[in-house]
Amino acid sequence: MEPAESVPDGEGSVMPGAHPMRDTVALDGDGSCIAEARHRAVNFLARVQAEHGLPVSARAMDLTQLVVSELVTNARKYAPGPVLMELRVSGAVVEVVVWDSDPVLPVARAADAGRVGQHGLEIVMAVAQGFEVQREPVGKRITARIALPDDPGGDITGRRPQ
């Protein structure tokens, strides 16, 4: 659970050429892996703040746990086999990366107030500053990016209004 070597620049960013801070874990198939993933995310961000002095807002901590929970839950629900989760910090952003063995790419469903459940991907896309899905030689990799400091403009997701 050791983070990769990183070199903060004193302003909350990792200097160019430095490896981002990261933590990777293989999650087994039992029901406790979702809670384990959330705890792992909290511990990682606490370490980033304590050891590297990067600002991590309460909002970023909460949203990271939410995104981890949704992505790992979906991987456990829809893909057979193991789930890999990587947390990494690059600049002022935490990236939550989840890999699973199912090659089918997820698609956000149309809004339906009467639908019960199956809103996880919509939630992640709404709160993440960035979102990406990649097909891998085996399975897929989903990456969500969350801004660590609070947005001075007050936009909760860190996205600029369009």
Contacts in CASP RR format, 6 or more apart in sequence:
PFRMAT RR
TARGET T0000
AUTHOR 0000-0000-0000
METHOD contacts of the structure
MODEL  1
MEPAESVPDGEGSVMPGAHPMRDTVALDGDGSCIAEARHRAVNFLARVQA
EHGLPVSARAMDLTQLVVSELVTNARKYAPGPVLMELRVSGAVVEVVVWD
SDPVLPVARAADAGRVGQHGLEIVMAVAQGFEVQREPVGKRITARIALPD
DPGGDITGRRPQ
1 23 0 8 1.000
1 25 0 8 1.000
1 40 0 8 1.000
1 43 0 8 1.000
3 21 0 8 1.000
3 22 0 8 1.000
3 23 0 8 1.000
3 44 0 8 1.000
3 47 0 8 1.000
3 48 0 8 1.000
3 51 0 8 1.000
4 19 0 8 1.000
4 20 0 8 1.000
4 21 0 8 1.000
4 22 0 8 1.000
5 18 0 8 1.000
5 19 0 8 1.000
6 14 0 8 1.000
6 18 0 8 1.000
6 19 0 8 1.000
6 20 0 8 1.000
6 21 0 8 1.000
6 52 0 8 1.000
6 89 0 8 1.000
7 14 0 8 1.000
7 15 0 8 1.000
7 18 0 8 1.000
8 14 0 8 1.000
8 15 0 8 1.000
8 52 0 8 1.000
8 53 0 8 1.000
8 54 0 8 1.000
9 15 0 8 1.000
12 53 0 8 1.000
12 54 0 8 1.000
12 55 0 8 1.000
12 91 0 8 1.000
12 92 0 8 1.000
13 91 0 8 1.000
13 92 0 8 1.000
14 20 0 8 1.000
14 21 0 8 1.000
14 89 0 8 1.000
14 90 0 8 1.000
14 91 0 8 1.000
20 88 0 8 1.000
20 89 0 8 1.000
20 90 0 8 1.000
20 91 0 8 1.000
20 95 0 8 1.000
21 48 0 8 1.000
21 52 0 8 1.000
21 88 0 8 1.000
21 89 0 8 1.000
22 86 0 8 1.000
22 87 0 8 1.000
22 88 0 8 1.000
22 89 0 8 1.000
23 40 0 8 1.000
23 44 0 8 1.000
23 86 0 8 1.000
23 87 0 8 1.000
23 88 0 8 1.000
24 84 0 8 1.000
24 85 0 8 1.000
24 86 0 8 1.000
24 87 0 8 1.000
25 36 0 8 1.000
25 37 0 8 1.000
25 40 0 8 1.000
25 84 0 8 1.000
25 85 0 8 1.000
25 86 0 8 1.000
26 82 0 8 1.000
26 83 0 8 1.000
26 84 0 8 1.000
27 33 0 8 1.000
27 36 0 8 1.000
27 37 0 8 1.000
27 72 0 8 1.000
27 76 0 8 1.000
27 82 0 8 1.000
27 83 0 8 1.000
27 84 0 8 1.000
27 85 0 8 1.000
28 82 0 8 1.000
29 76 0 8 1.000
29 81 0 8 1.000
29 82 0 8 1.000
29 83 0 8 1.000
31 76 0 8 1.000
33 72 0 8 1.000
33 76 0 8 1.000
33 83 0 8 1.000
34 69 0 8 1.000
34 72 0 8 1.000
34 73 0 8 1.000
34 76 0 8 1.000
37 68 0 8 1.000
37 69 0 8 1.000
37 72 0 8 1.000
37 85 0 8 1.000
38 65 0 8 1.000
38 68 0 8 1.000
38 69 0 8 1.000
40 68 0 8 1.000
40 85 0 8 1.000
40 87 0 8 1.000
41 64 0 8 1.000
41 65 0 8 1.000
41 68 0 8 1.000
41 87 0 8 1.000
41 96 0 8 1.000
42 61 0 8 1.000
42 64 0 8 1.000
42 65 0 8 1.000
44 87 0 8 1.000
45 56 0 8 1.000
45 60 0 8 1.000
45 61 0 8 1.000
45 64 0 8 1.000
45 87 0 8 1.000
45 94 0 8 1.000
45 148 0 8 1.000
46 56 0 8 1.000
48 54 0 8 1.000
48 56 0 8 1.000
48 89 0 8 1.000
48 94 0 8 1.000
48 148 0 8 1.000
49 55 0 8 1.000
49 56 0 8 1.000
52 89 0 8 1.000
54 89 0 8 1.000
54 91 0 8 1.000
54 92 0 8 1.000
54 148 0 8 1.000
55 92 0 8 1.000
55 148 0 8 1.000
55 149 0 8 1.000
56 94 0 8 1.000
56 148 0 8 1.000
56 149 0 8 1.000
57 148 0 8 1.000
57 149 0 8 1.000
57 150 0 8 1.000
59 150 0 8 1.000
59 156 0 8 1.000
60 94 0 8 1.000
60 146 0 8 1.000
60 147 0 8 1.000
60 148 0 8 1.000
60 149 0 8 1.000
60 150 0 8 1.000
63 127 0 8 1.000
63 128 0 8 1.000
63 146 0 8 1.000
64 87 0 8 1.000
64 94 0 8 1.000
64 96 0 8 1.000
64 146 0 8 1.000
66 123 0 8 1.000
66 124 0 8 1.000
66 127 0 8 1.000
67 96 0 8 1.000
67 124 0 8 1.000
67 127 0 8 1.000
67 128 0 8 1.000
67 144 0 8 1.000
67 146 0 8 1.000
68 85 0 8 1.000
68 87 0 8 1.000
68 96 0 8 1.000
68 98 0 8 1.000
70 120 0 8 1.000
70 121 0 8 1.000
70 123 0 8 1.000
70 124 0 8 1.000
71 85 0 8 1.000
71 96 0 8 1.000
71 98 0 8 1.000
71 124 0 8 1.000
71 142 0 8 1.000
71 144 0 8 1.000
72 83 0 8 1.000
72 85 0 8 1.000
72 98 0 8 1.000
73 120 0 8 1.000
74 106 0 8 1.000
74 120 0 8 1.000
74 121 0 8 1.000
75 83 0 8 1.000
75 98 0 8 1.000
75 99 0 8 1.000
75 100 0 8 1.000
75 102 0 8 1.000
76 83 0 8 1.000
78 100 0 8 1.000
78 102 0 8 1.000
78 104 0 8 1.000
78 106 0 8 1.000
79 100 0 8 1.000
79 101 0 8 1.000
79 102 0 8 1.000
79 139 0 8 1.000
80 101 0 8 1.000
80 102 0 8 1.000
81 100 0 8 1.000
81 101 0 8 1.000
82 100 0 8 1.000
82 101 0 8 1.000
83 98 0 8 1.000
83 99 0 8 1.000
83 100 0 8 1.000
84 98 0 8 1.000
84 99 0 8 1.000
84 100 0 8 1.000
85 96 0 8 1.000
85 97 0 8 1.000
85 98 0 8 1.000
85 99 0 8 1.000
86 95 0 8 1.000
86 96 0 8 1.000
86 97 0 8 1.000
86 98 0 8 1.000
86 99 0 8 1.000
87 94 0 8 1.000
87 95 0 8 1.000
87 96 0 8 1.000
87 97 0 8 1.000
88 94 0 8 1.000
88 95 0 8 1.000
88 97 0 8 1.000
89 95 0 8 1.000
89 148 0 8 1.000
91 148 0 8 1.000
92 147 0 8 1.000
92 148 0 8 1.000
92 149 0 8 1.000
93 129 0 8 1.000
93 145 0 8 1.000
93 146 0 8 1.000
93 147 0 8 1.000
93 148 0 8 1.000
94 145 0 8 1.000
94 146 0 8 1.000
94 148 0 8 1.000
95 143 0 8 1.000
95 144 0 8 1.000
95 145 0 8 1.000
96 143 0 8 1.000
96 144 0 8 1.000
96 145 0 8 1.000
96 146 0 8 1.000
97 141 0 8 1.000
97 142 0 8 1.000
97 143 0 8 1.000
98 141 0 8 1.000
98 142 0 8 1.000
99 136 0 8 1.000
99 139 0 8 1.000
99 140 0 8 1.000
99 141 0 8 1.000
99 142 0 8 1.000
100 139 0 8 1.000
100 140 0 8 1.000
101 138 0 8 1.000
101 139 0 8 1.000
102 139 0 8 1.000
102 140 0 8 1.000
103 135 0 8 1.000
103 138 0 8 1.000
103 139 0 8 1.000
103 140 0 8 1.000
104 140 0 8 1.000
105 133 0 8 1.000
105 135 0 8 1.000
105 140 0 8 1.000
106 121 0 8 1.000
106 133 0 8 1.000
106 140 0 8 1.000
106 142 0 8 1.000
107 121 0 8 1.000
108 121 0 8 1.000
108 122 0 8 1.000
108 125 0 8 1.000
109 115 0 8 1.000
109 118 0 8 1.000
109 121 0 8 1.000
109 122 0 8 1.000
111 122 0 8 1.000
124 131 0 8 1.000
124 144 0 8 1.000
125 131 0 8 1.000
126 157 0 8 1.000
127 146 0 8 1.000
127 156 0 8 1.000
127 157 0 8 1.000
128 144 0 8 1.000
128 145 0 8 1.000
128 146 0 8 1.000
128 157 0 8 1.000
129 145 0 8 1.000
129 146 0 8 1.000
129 147 0 8 1.000
129 157 0 8 1.000
129 158 0 8 1.000
129 159 0 8 1.000
130 143 0 8 1.000
130 144 0 8 1.000
130 145 0 8 1.000
131 142 0 8 1.000
131 143 0 8 1.000
131 144 0 8 1.000
131 145 0 8 1.000
132 142 0 8 1.000
132 143 0 8 1.000
133 140 0 8 1.000
133 141 0 8 1.000
133 142 0 8 1.000
133 143 0 8 1.000
134 140 0 8 1.000
134 141 0 8 1.000
134 142 0 8 1.000
134 143 0 8 1.000
147 158 0 8 1.000
151 157 0 8 1.000
151 158 0 8 1.000
155 161 0 8 1.000
END
